Structures are given as C-alpha cells and as structure tokens.
Amino acid sequence: MEQRSLEGEVAVITGATSGIGRACAEALVGAGMRVVCGGRREERLSELRTTLGEHSVATVKMDVRSPTDATRLVETALSAFGRLDALIANAGVGAYGSILDHSDDTLATMIDTNVSGTVWPIRAAVPPMLEAGRGGDIVIVSSVAGLRGGADEAVYAATKFAQVGLAGALDRELAPRGIRVTTLCPAGTRTEFAMGKGRTPDMPALATMLDPKDVAGAALTVLRQPRRMRTQLWSMWSMSEVG
Ligand SMILES: NC(=O)c1ccc[n+]([C@@H]2O[C@H](COP(=O)([O-])OP(=O)(O)OC[C@H]3O[C@@H](n4cnc5c(N)ncnc54)[C@H](OP(=O)(O)O)[C@@H]3O)[C@@H](O)[C@H]2O)c1
C-alpha cells in the first residue's frame, strides 16, 4: 500500500505514560512525528522526554476526565510544535469482576475515564484540525470488549462500546471535512492494564498476549494511509487468543 510520510507532523497522545500509549509515542517519533504526551504520572512524562528527546516530545500532566486539561494538551501541540495532525485517544482504565462486586467509585471512574476521557480530547482536537484544513486523524483505542462484551467486564465493555459508537457517528460527521476517525479494538495486550484489578504481573496469559508495539504499529499504519482513503475499525488478536 502507498504510505504517506509523517515527517514533521504532530500528534497528541492520551495515556502515553505506559503500555499502548507509550508504544505509540515511540512509534510515531520513530516515523518522524513530534508528539505531545499526556498522563498523570509526572516521572513517566519526564522519562519520556529524556528517552525520546525534547525536540520531538512535549508532555502535559493532565487528567482526561477534565475538559480543561484536554484543551491544554491540544494547545501545547500548537504552541510547542505549531500544528496538530492526529489525536491518539488511548487513555483508559479497566477492572474485572462482577458488576455487583465493584465499588461505585470503581465503576464511576471507569465510565468517566473511558467515555468522557475520550470525548474531551476529541472536542479539543477537532477545531484546530478543521481550521488548518490539512485533514487529520483521530484514532481511538477501544477494545474487542467494545465489539462483544465478556463475562466479568460488563461496565468496561459498555465504555468500550461507547467509544465504538462515538467513532462511528463521528466518522460520518467528520469524513466529509477531511478528518478520519479510526477505532482500534485490541484483544488482551501485555501492559499494566487492570493490574491488581483482575490481572497479576505473573499470570501466564500475559506472555502470549499482543505486544503494545503491535497496537502502536496499527496506529502508525492508520496515520500513514493516503488521505484519499480510511479504514474505520480494526479488531486485533494475538495468535493464541481465540475470540
Ligand atoms: N491491555 C489490554 O489488554 C487492552 C486491550 C484492549 C484495549 N485496551 C485499551 O488500551 C488503552 C491503553 O491501555 P494499556 O493497556 O496501555 O494500559 P496501561 O499501561 O495501564 O495504560 C493506561 C494509560 O492511561 C492513562 N490514564 C488512565 N487514567 C487516566 C486519567 N484519568 N487521565 C489521564 N491518563 C489516564 C495512564 O496514565 P497515568 O496513570 O499516568 O495517568 C496510562 O498511560 C485503554 O483504553 C485500554 O482500555 C487495553
């Protein structure tokens, strides 16, 4: 497939301090992009700047549940690097177990982080993309749980279905104006996700899950697609997981 060069383009990434988001930061910088990385953990953000280089990476300590923080993330892309071409809406949390057993706070945090935390960065990113008139990409990291919910993940699945619904509607709204909205739906991925909330670092299943680099590679492929086309929904599985 013909591939667009991403040299000099700029992306903002939510949840860049670990796992899939961090792998996306590495992949995009490796492809010549400059990235603004968001997350709450300051020491991880600082490590990202050191490792990937301050000429390519700016960081914003931010909470995706805050519309003001989402605006600061996008404004940093414009002030530090002068443009915005892509948003990777990746930040998310999960907890496994019966809907009856979770605390109210756990469920509310999951809904707010995964749903509002996807909406606010999109609302902040779209206006500058439209204004620049160069087109743009919104890549949402949902999950296979957003296509088919499994037992013990009902509310998590609901938040991931919400992302798929949001993306489908936005695609229809924004494609005519040059902005592609793509949803990545990975299956189990070897990250810090849900550690202590259903997963443990020593669980054997981790070894055969997708690598965060696999998901980042998909995000990179999406951005590199020629602007005349779009792919809307990717479902991604490791070879050992049967969906
Ligand atoms: N791992 C899997 O099996 C899997 C499978 C399918 C889909 N996913 C999805 O992939 C995405 C990334 O997860 P991951 O697997 O890479 O897990 P991870 O390593 O735990 O990363 C989650 C990221 O989200 C950020 N985050 C969480 N709450 C936040 C908040 N309120 N404000 C800002 N940032 C916040 C975290 O940063 P801070 O803690 O620094 O804020 C972290 O960078 C999630 O949306 C998840 O649902 C994961």
The ligand as a MOL file (V3000), in Angstrom:
LIG
                    3D

  0  0  0     0  0            999 V3000
M  V30 BEGIN CTAB
M  V30 COUNTS 48 52 0 0 0
M  V30 BEGIN ATOM
M  V30 1 N -4.0650 -4.0750 27.8270 0
M  V30 2 C -5.1180 -4.6510 27.2550 0
M  V30 3 O -5.3400 -5.8760 27.3520 0
M  V30 4 C -6.0490 -3.8170 26.4190 0
M  V30 5 C -6.8460 -4.4660 25.4650 0
M  V30 6 C -7.7270 -3.7140 24.7010 0
M  V30 7 C -7.7930 -2.3510 24.8610 0
M  V30 8 N -7.0280 -1.7430 25.8110 0 CHG=1
M  V30 9 C -7.1520 -0.2880 25.9630 0
M  V30 10 O -5.9040 0.2960 25.6720 0
M  V30 11 C -5.8270 1.5720 26.2950 0
M  V30 12 C -4.4530 1.7310 26.9420 0
M  V30 13 O -4.3210 0.7590 27.9680 0
M  V30 14 P -2.9620 -0.0300 28.2420 0
M  V30 15 O -3.2470 -1.4530 28.0210 0
M  V30 16 O -1.8400 0.5950 27.5480 0 CHG=-1
M  V30 17 O -2.8860 0.1630 29.8350 0
M  V30 18 P -1.8900 0.9740 30.7670 0
M  V30 19 O -0.4900 0.5530 30.5420 0
M  V30 20 O -2.4650 0.8460 32.1380 0
M  V30 21 O -2.0410 2.4830 30.2710 0
M  V30 22 C -3.1630 3.2700 30.5610 0
M  V30 23 C -2.8070 4.7230 30.3230 0
M  V30 24 O -3.9580 5.5250 30.5560 0
M  V30 25 C -3.5800 6.6210 31.3640 0
M  V30 26 N -4.6890 7.0700 32.1780 0
M  V30 27 C -5.5310 6.3300 32.9500 0
M  V30 28 N -6.4150 7.1390 33.5730 0
M  V30 29 C -6.1120 8.4090 33.1940 0
M  V30 30 C -6.6560 9.6850 33.5080 0
M  V30 31 N -7.6930 9.8330 34.3420 0
M  V30 32 N -6.1120 10.7730 32.9220 0
M  V30 33 C -5.0600 10.6510 32.0710 0
M  V30 34 N -4.4980 9.4770 31.7410 0
M  V30 35 C -5.0340 8.3750 32.3060 0
M  V30 36 C -2.4310 6.1170 32.2150 0
M  V30 37 O -1.5930 7.2110 32.5890 0
M  V30 38 P -1.4500 7.8140 34.0640 0
M  V30 39 O -1.7010 6.7100 35.0490 0
M  V30 40 O -0.0390 8.3280 34.0820 0
M  V30 41 O -2.4500 8.9060 34.1200 0
M  V30 42 C -1.7000 5.2160 31.2270 0
M  V30 43 O -0.7740 5.9670 30.4830 0
M  V30 44 C -7.0030 1.6520 27.2740 0
M  V30 45 O -8.0030 2.4760 26.7240 0
M  V30 46 C -7.4920 0.2070 27.3480 0
M  V30 47 O -8.8730 0.1380 27.6210 0
M  V30 48 C -6.1410 -2.4360 26.5890 0
M  V30 END ATOM
M  V30 BEGIN BOND
M  V30 1 1 1 2
M  V30 2 2 2 3
M  V30 3 1 2 4
M  V30 4 1 4 5
M  V30 5 2 4 48
M  V30 6 2 5 6
M  V30 7 1 6 7
M  V30 8 2 7 8
M  V30 9 1 8 9
M  V30 10 1 8 48
M  V30 11 1 9 10
M  V30 12 1 9 46
M  V30 13 1 10 11
M  V30 14 1 11 12
M  V30 15 1 11 44
M  V30 16 1 12 13
M  V30 17 1 13 14
M  V30 18 2 14 15
M  V30 19 1 14 16
M  V30 20 1 14 17
M  V30 21 1 17 18
M  V30 22 2 18 19
M  V30 23 1 18 20
M  V30 24 1 18 21
M  V30 25 1 21 22
M  V30 26 1 22 23
M  V30 27 1 23 24
M  V30 28 1 23 42
M  V30 29 1 24 25
M  V30 30 1 25 26
M  V30 31 1 25 36
M  V30 32 1 26 27
M  V30 33 1 26 35
M  V30 34 2 27 28
M  V30 35 1 28 29
M  V30 36 1 29 30
M  V30 37 2 29 35
M  V30 38 1 30 31
M  V30 39 2 30 32
M  V30 40 1 32 33
M  V30 41 2 33 34
M  V30 42 1 34 35
M  V30 43 1 36 37
M  V30 44 1 36 42
M  V30 45 1 37 38
M  V30 46 2 38 39
M  V30 47 1 38 40
M  V30 48 1 38 41
M  V30 49 1 42 43
M  V30 50 1 44 45
M  V30 51 1 44 46
M  V30 52 1 46 47
M  V30 END BOND
M  V30 END CTAB
M  END
